[in-house]
Amino acid sequence: MLSFLEPAHFVAVLPAFLQALVEKGTATGVHDTLMVVLDREQEPRFDKIASRMTDEQRVLVAEALELFAASTTGGQASTARQVIDSWRTQ
C-alpha cells in the first residue's frame, strides 16, 4: 500500500506506521513494507519523500528504526540498521 502513495500522502500516514513498527514490531507486516519504502537504495521516491519532511520528522524516522532494530534480531535488525543510514545521511 505505501509504495503506491504519493510522497505527500506517504508522509501524512507515516507516523501511524512508525508507531505500529515500534509498538508491534514483527507481529504485523509493517516492518517488511517500511524497510523497503524507507530505504534510499530501494525506494526511487526516497528523495521526494524525505524532502517533504521536516528535520524533526526525519530524526523521528531514524529513532523509530533504531527502536525497532534494538527490539528484534537477525536479518530484520540488520536491515533496519541499514535503513537507518539512509536517514542519518540526509
Buried (B, 14 or more C-beta within 10 A) or exposed (E): EBEEBEBEEBBEEBEEBBEBBBEEBBEEEBBEBBBBBBBBEBBEBBEBBBEBBEEEBBBBBBBBBBBBBEBBEEEBBEBBBBBBEBBEEB
